[in-house]
Amino acid sequence: MLKIKSLSLKISCVALALWSANVLADDVVNSGNIITIDQGRTQAAKIAIGNFTYGPGVNLTQRLENIIGDDLKNSGIFAPIYANQFPQSLSSQLNPEVWFRAGVFYLVTGQVTAVNASQLRLDYNLYDMSGAICPVGQACISRTVTLNQNQNRALAHTAANDVYQAILKQPGDFLTKIAFVQQPIAGVSQYNLYIADYDGANAEKIYTSDRPILSPSWSPDNNRVAFVSYSIFNSRVMQYDLGSRALTTLVNKQGNSTSPAYSPDGQYLAYTYGVNGSSDLYLRNIANGTERNLTNGSGRSAEPSWYGNSIIFTSDRSGTPAIYQLDPNSGRATRISRTSGQTTDAEISYPMQTMVMINRDRLTTQNLSNNQISQITNTFLDESPSLSPSGRMVIYASTQGNNKVLNLVSIDGFYRVQLPVLSGSVSYPSWSNQVEGKSTPNMSIPAAN
């Protein structure tokens, strides 16, 4: 049990320090109406992660406190520090004021024990050194999680989610999943569809083909993954059920059917259908197979994603590809992207009121409140951005040498990491939902001039 000195601190700047994204001047280059962000420095909140204790019979390849620290760092909000950086040893009586003066607001401790040959238990605590969320020096959360030995990473992700939610009062993304495609290269003869933890760990192959696989998309309940599978004559939209492991065909007609996107209630599928050089958006009832054309030949339309009950999509109806918002009931489409140059592949973070998209081959955001455009990456040939359920992180693919790699970046662009997924070339990432899915209110976005 930690010994913490009783102390009353009155601190008014903690919330500001957590939420502000004050960036050093040389981190941001303002070029016209576009802000370019170079990752690496931000005033993230310091959180101390203590060395966990491990009981007899616990043999792990990676320490759980390191996974928790990586989770919190990936959010872009926290800057974990470890024992060799602590202002005091945990074996002494802790003075919260010393920690706060060192800029450390929170402390996480834990111990791991073997319940039996097949189960592990993690006991963990979050202490507040600032008084922001609970009395200074007290444990804001003190919890126990027990899982099977082979779920040891889930123990860490659970603790990270609890810490994140206790501090920010919002759910974390650390127990979510991603889907992605591995493409053929030397040593890989086929296209493979995988699902994995959000950070790329525990990858599991769920489908393989000699022909291209594209655009996986999660159902709102995370029980199904829709994706595009090419045959000799066309491309089909397939669906894989993660529970039954059943594979079904949702769309199979002459031409190319691509970019599936489940509606927030899971009953409909928006997708792109192209033939003879043209493409439109279609909406299909999954249960009975009926469908209708949503765009009816107004330029080439593609890449639908849902924003509440409306659809965000790419269209070249005005010449250069741009982002539009479509009301599926009226068929009315309005341009919402304020970028110049080719803009594609958009999703909207409702919590952050921010649209992510690819503009001139770079991952770019548009603040929907003030229309500020920010280029948030410096990687090469970015593609296929997918938002986390919280809307605070983005996973996307980029080109590195002869291969494609997956990257995770905070939506403000101030923290980016390349995910250590499978070797070779990987692309088309798709982030799963929280249990309640990504359903959002039906929001109308001001039209671009």
C-alpha positions in Angstrom: 0.0 0.0 0.0 1.4 3.4 -0.9 2.1 5.9 1.8 0.9 9.3 0.6 1.3 12.5 2.7 -2.0 14.2 3.5 -2.0 17.5 1.7 -4.5 20.1 0.5 -3.7 21.6 -2.8 -5.7 24.2 -4.6 -4.9 23.7 -8.3 -6.8 25.5 -11.0 -4.7 24.8 -14.0 -5.0 21.0 -14.2 -8.0 20.8 -16.5 -6.5 23.4 -18.7 -3.2 21.5 -18.9 -5.1 18.3 -19.8 -7.2 19.8 -22.6 -5.1 22.5 -24.1 -3.0 21.6 -27.1 -0.6 24.4 -26.9 2.1 23.6 -29.4 5.6 25.1 -29.5 6.0 27.6 -32.4 8.2 25.4 -34.5 5.7 22.5 -34.4 3.2 24.3 -36.6 3.7 25.9 -40.0 0.9 28.1 -41.2 0.7 28.1 -45.0 -2.2 30.2 -46.2 -5.4 28.6 -44.9 -3.7 25.2 -44.2 -1.9 24.4 -40.9 0.8 21.7 -41.3 1.6 19.8 -38.1 4.9 18.1 -37.5 4.5 15.3 -35.0 6.6 15.0 -31.9 5.9 17.7 -29.3 2.8 18.6 -27.3 1.9 19.6 -23.8 0.3 16.3 -22.9 -0.5 15.5 -19.3 2.2 13.6 -17.5 1.0 10.4 -15.9 3.3 8.2 -13.8 3.2 4.4 -14.5 4.8 2.5 -11.6 6.6 -0.8 -11.9 3.9 -3.5 -11.3 4.6 -6.4 -9.0 4.3 -9.9 -10.5 3.5 -12.9 -8.4 4.8 -16.5 -8.7 3.6 -18.3 -11.9 3.2 -15.1 -13.9 5.2 -15.3 -17.1 4.5 -12.6 -19.7 6.4 -11.5 -22.7 5.6 -7.9 -22.1 5.0 -6.0 -18.9 1.4 -4.8 -18.5 2.4 -1.4 -17.3 4.2 -0.8 -20.6 1.1 -1.7 -22.5 -1.0 0.7 -20.3 1.5 3.4 -20.9 1.5 2.9 -24.7 -2.3 3.0 -24.7 -2.4 6.3 -22.9 0.4 7.8 -25.1 -1.5 6.7 -28.3 -4.4 8.9 -27.3 -2.2 11.9 -27.8 -3.5 13.3 -24.4 -1.1 11.7 -22.0 2.7 11.5 -21.7 3.6 8.5 -19.5 6.7 8.5 -17.4 8.2 5.4 -15.7 10.1 4.7 -12.5 13.4 6.0 -13.5 11.8 9.4 -14.1 9.8 9.6 -10.9 10.4 12.6 -8.6 10.2 10.3 -5.6 10.6 6.6 -5.0 7.4 4.7 -4.5 9.0 3.0 -1.4 9.0 6.3 0.4 6.1 8.4 1.7 4.9 10.3 -1.3 4.4 14.0 -1.2 1.8 14.9 -3.8 3.1 18.5 -4.0 6.5 17.2 -5.2 4.8 15.3 -8.0 2.6 18.1 -9.0 5.6 20.6 -9.0 7.3 18.1 -11.3 4.3 18.3 -13.7 3.0 14.8 -12.8 -0.7 14.8 -12.3 -1.5 11.1 -11.8 0.1 7.8 -10.7 -0.9 4.3 -11.7 0.2 1.3 -9.7 -0.6 -2.4 -10.0 0.1 -6.0 -9.2 -0.4 -9.2 -11.2 -1.1 -12.5 -9.7 -1.8 -16.0 -11.0 -5.2 -17.1 -9.9 -4.6 -20.6 -11.2 -2.8 -22.2 -14.1 -5.1 -20.6 -16.7 -6.1 -17.2 -15.2 -4.4 -13.9 -14.2 -5.6 -11.2 -11.9 -4.7 -7.5 -12.2 -5.2 -5.2 -9.3 -4.6 -1.6 -10.2 -5.0 1.9 -8.7 -5.1 5.5 -10.0 -3.9 8.2 -7.7 -4.6 11.9 -8.2 -1.6 14.1 -7.3 -3.5 17.3 -8.3 -7.0 17.2 -6.8 -8.5 17.4 -10.3 -10.8 14.3 -10.1 -10.6 13.2 -6.5 -9.0 14.3 -3.2 -5.2 14.8 -3.5 -3.2 11.7 -3.0 -6.2 9.4 -2.8 -7.0 6.4 -5.1 -9.6 7.6 -7.6 -10.1 4.0 -8.8 -9.0 0.8 -7.2 -10.1 -2.2 -9.3 -9.5 -5.9 -10.0 -9.8 -7.7 -13.4 -9.5 -11.4 -13.9 -9.0 -12.9 -17.4 -7.5 -16.0 -19.0 -3.7 -16.1 -19.3 -3.9 -15.7 -23.1 -5.9 -12.4 -22.6 -3.1 -10.7 -20.7 -3.1 -7.7 -23.1 -6.8 -7.3 -22.5 -6.0 -6.9 -18.8 -3.8 -3.9 -19.6 -6.2 -2.4 -22.1 -9.0 -2.7 -19.5 -7.0 -0.8 -17.0 -6.0 1.9 -19.5 -9.7 2.4 -20.5 -10.6 2.8 -16.8 -7.8 5.3 -16.2 -8.7 7.2 -19.4 -12.4 7.4 -18.5 -11.8 8.3 -14.8 -9.8 11.3 -15.9 -11.5 12.4 -19.1 -15.1 11.2 -18.3 -15.2 9.6 -21.8 -14.8 5.9 -22.9 -11.4 4.8 -24.1 -10.6 3.0 -27.3 -8.1 0.5 -26.0 -10.4 -2.6 -26.1 -11.5 -2.0 -29.7 -10.4 -3.9 -32.8 -9.2 -3.1 -36.3 -9.5 -4.9 -39.6 -7.0 -4.6 -42.4 -5.7 -6.3 -45.6 -2.3 -7.9 -46.1 -1.3 -7.7 -49.7 0.9 -10.2 -51.6 4.7 -9.5 -51.5 7.7 -11.7 -51.4 6.8 -14.6 -49.0 3.0 -13.8 -49.1 1.3 -15.3 -52.1 -2.3 -14.3 -51.3 -4.5 -11.4 -50.1 -5.4 -11.9 -46.5 -8.1 -10.2 -44.3 -7.1 -9.8 -40.7 -8.7 -8.5 -37.5 -6.5 -7.5 -34.5 -6.4 -5.4 -31.4 -6.5 -1.7 -32.0 -2.7 -1.5 -31.6 -2.1 -4.3 -34.2 -1.5 -7.1 -31.6 -3.2 -10.5 -31.7 -3.8 -10.5 -35.5 -6.1 -13.2 -36.7 -6.7 -14.1 -40.3 -10.4 -14.4 -41.2 -10.4 -14.6 -45.0 -7.9 -15.3 -47.8 -8.0 -15.0 -51.6 -5.9 -15.2 -54.7 -7.5 -11.9 -55.9 -7.7 -8.5 -54.3 -9.5 -7.8 -51.0 -10.5 -4.2 -50.2 -12.3 -1.9 -47.8 -13.3 -3.9 -44.7 -16.1 -2.3 -42.6 -17.5 -3.2 -39.2 -21.1 -3.6 -38.4 -22.3 -1.4 -35.5 -22.4 -4.4 -33.1 -18.9 -5.5 -34.2 -20.2 -9.0 -35.0 -19.8 -8.8 -38.7 -17.2 -7.4 -41.2 -18.2 -6.5 -44.7 -15.5 -6.3 -47.3 -14.9 -6.3 -51.1 -13.6 -9.5 -52.8 -12.7 -9.5 -56.5 -13.4 -12.4 -58.9 -12.5 -12.8 -62.5 -15.5 -10.9 -63.7 -16.5 -8.4 -61.0 -16.1 -7.4 -57.4 -18.5 -8.5 -54.7 -19.4 -7.3 -51.2 -19.0 -10.1 -48.8 -19.8 -10.4 -45.1 -18.0 -12.4 -42.5 -19.8 -13.3 -39.2 -17.2 -13.4 -36.4 -19.4 -15.5 -34.2 -20.5 -18.3 -36.6 -17.6 -17.8 -39.0 -20.1 -17.9 -41.8 -19.3 -16.1 -45.1 -22.2 -14.7 -47.1 -22.5 -12.5 -50.2 -24.3 -9.2 -49.8 -23.9 -7.7 -53.3 -23.0 -9.6 -56.4 -23.8 -8.1 -59.8 -22.0 -7.3 -63.0 -19.6 -4.4 -62.5 -17.7 -3.3 -59.5 -19.3 -3.1 -56.0 -17.0 -1.5 -53.5 -16.7 0.6 -50.3 -19.4 -1.0 -48.1 -20.5 0.9 -45.0 -23.2 -0.3 -42.5 -25.9 2.1 -41.4 -25.8 3.0 -37.7 -28.7 0.6 -37.0 -27.0 -2.2 -39.0 -30.0 -2.8 -41.3 -28.7 -1.1 -44.4 -25.5 -1.1 -46.4 -24.3 1.9 -48.4 -21.8 1.0 -51.1 -20.3 2.2 -54.4 -21.4 0.5 -57.6 -19.5 1.3 -60.8 -19.9 0.1 -64.4 -18.5 1.5 -67.7 -16.5 4.2 -66.0 -19.3 5.7 -63.9 -20.1 5.1 -60.3 -23.0 5.8 -57.9 -23.9 5.2 -54.3 -26.5 2.6 -53.5 -28.4 1.8 -50.4 -29.3 -1.9 -49.8 -31.6 -3.5 -47.3 -29.5 -6.3 -45.9 -32.4 -8.4 -44.9 -34.3 -8.5 -48.1 -31.8 -7.4 -50.7 -33.8 -4.4 -52.1 -31.8 -1.4 -53.0 -31.9 2.0 -54.6 -29.6 4.4 -56.3 -28.8 7.5 -54.1 -26.8 9.6 -56.5 -28.3 8.8 -59.9 -25.3 9.7 -62.2 -24.4 13.1 -60.7 -20.7 12.7 -61.5 -18.7 9.8 -60.1 -19.6 9.1 -56.4 -17.7 6.8 -54.1 -16.5 6.0 -50.6 -19.6 6.4 -48.4 -19.4 6.7 -44.6 -22.2 7.4 -42.2 -22.7 10.6 -40.1 -25.8 10.0 -38.1 -28.5 9.3 -40.7 -26.7 11.1 -43.5 -23.9 9.8 -45.7 -20.6 11.5 -46.3 -19.0 10.6 -49.7 -16.6 11.6 -52.4 -17.8 13.0 -55.7 -16.3 14.8 -58.7 -19.7 16.3 -59.7 -18.1 19.8 -59.5 -14.9 18.8 -61.3 -12.2 18.0 -58.8 -13.1 15.2 -56.2 -14.5 16.7 -53.0 -16.5 15.7 -50.0 -20.3 15.9 -49.9 -23.1 15.2 -47.4 -26.1 13.3 -48.6 -29.6 13.0 -47.2 -30.6 9.5 -48.3 -34.3 10.3 -48.0 -34.4 13.4 -50.2 -31.3 12.6 -52.3 -30.0 16.2 -51.7 -26.2 16.4 -51.6 -24.2 19.4 -50.4 -20.5 20.0 -50.6 -18.9 20.3 -47.2 -15.1 20.1 -47.8 -13.4 23.5 -47.9 -10.1 22.1 -49.3 -8.6 22.8 -52.7 -7.2 20.0 -54.8 -8.3 16.4 -54.8 -10.1 15.4 -51.6 -11.3 11.9 -50.8 -11.9 9.2 -48.1 -13.7 11.2 -45.5 -15.1 10.3 -42.0 -16.4 12.7 -39.3 -15.7 12.6 -35.6 -18.9 13.7 -34.0 -17.3 14.2 -30.5 -14.6 16.4 -31.9 -16.7 18.0 -34.7 -13.8 17.3 -37.1 -13.7 15.7 -40.5 -10.7 13.6 -41.5 -10.0 13.1 -45.2 -7.2 12.7 -47.7 -6.3 16.0 -49.4 -3.4 16.0 -51.9 -2.3 12.5 -50.7 -2.0 13.7 -47.0 -4.2 13.0 -44.0 -6.0 16.3 -43.3 -8.7 17.5 -40.9 -11.4 20.2 -41.2 -12.8 21.7 -38.0 -16.5 21.8 -38.7 -17.0 24.8 -36.3 -14.5 27.2 -37.9 -13.5 25.3 -41.1 -9.8 25.4 -40.2 -7.9 23.0 -42.4 -4.9 21.1 -40.9 -2.6 18.7 -42.5 -1.7 16.3 -39.7 0.8 13.9 -41.2 4.1 14.0 -43.0 3.9 10.5 -44.3 3.9 9.5 -48.0 0.7 8.7 -50.0 -1.7 8.5 -47.2 -5.0 6.6 -47.7 -8.0 4.9 -46.0 -8.4 6.9 -42.8 -10.6 5.3 -40.1 -11.7 7.0 -36.9 -11.6 5.4 -33.4 -15.0 5.2 -31.7 -14.0 8.2 -29.4 -13.2 10.2 -32.5 -9.8 11.2 -31.0 -7.5 8.8 -32.9 -7.2 7.9 -36.6 -5.7 4.8 -38.2 -4.6 5.1 -41.8 -2.2 3.5 -44.4 0.8 5.2 -46.0 3.6 4.1 -48.3 7.0 3.3 -47.0 9.5 2.1 -49.5 7.8 -0.6 -51.6 5.2 -1.5 -48.9 2.2 0.0 -47.3 2.2 0.4 -43.5 -0.5 1.3 -40.9 -0.1 4.4 -38.7 -2.1 5.7 -35.7 -2.3 9.4 -35.2 -4.1 11.6 -32.7 -6.8 13.7 -34.4 -4.9 16.9 -33.5 -1.8 15.4 -35.3 0.6 15.8 -32.3 1.3 12.1 -31.8 1.8 9.5 -34.4 3.1 5.9 -34.2 3.5 3.2 -36.9 1.6 0.1 -35.8 3.7 -3.1 -35.5 1.3 -5.3 -37.5 2.3 -8.1 -39.8 5.4 -7.9 -41.9 4.9 -7.0 -45.5 2.4 -4.6 -47.1 -0.8 -3.8 -45.1 -3.6 -1.5 -46.1 -7.4 -0.6 -45.8 -7.6 -0.3 -42.0 -11.0 -0.1 -40.4 -11.6 0.6 -36.8 -14.4 -1.2 -34.9 -17.1 0.4 -32.8 -17.8 0.7 -29.1 -20.5 -1.7 -28.0 -23.1 1.0 -28.7 -21.7 1.6 -32.2 -21.0 4.9 -34.0 -24.6 6.1 -34.2 -24.7 9.9 -34.0 -27.5 12.5 -34.3 -28.5 13.5 -37.8 -26.4 16.6 -38.2 -26.3 19.1 -41.1 -23.0 20.6 -41.9 -22.8 24.1 -43.4 -22.2 23.9 -47.2 -18.9 25.0 -48.6 -19.0 28.2 -50.7 
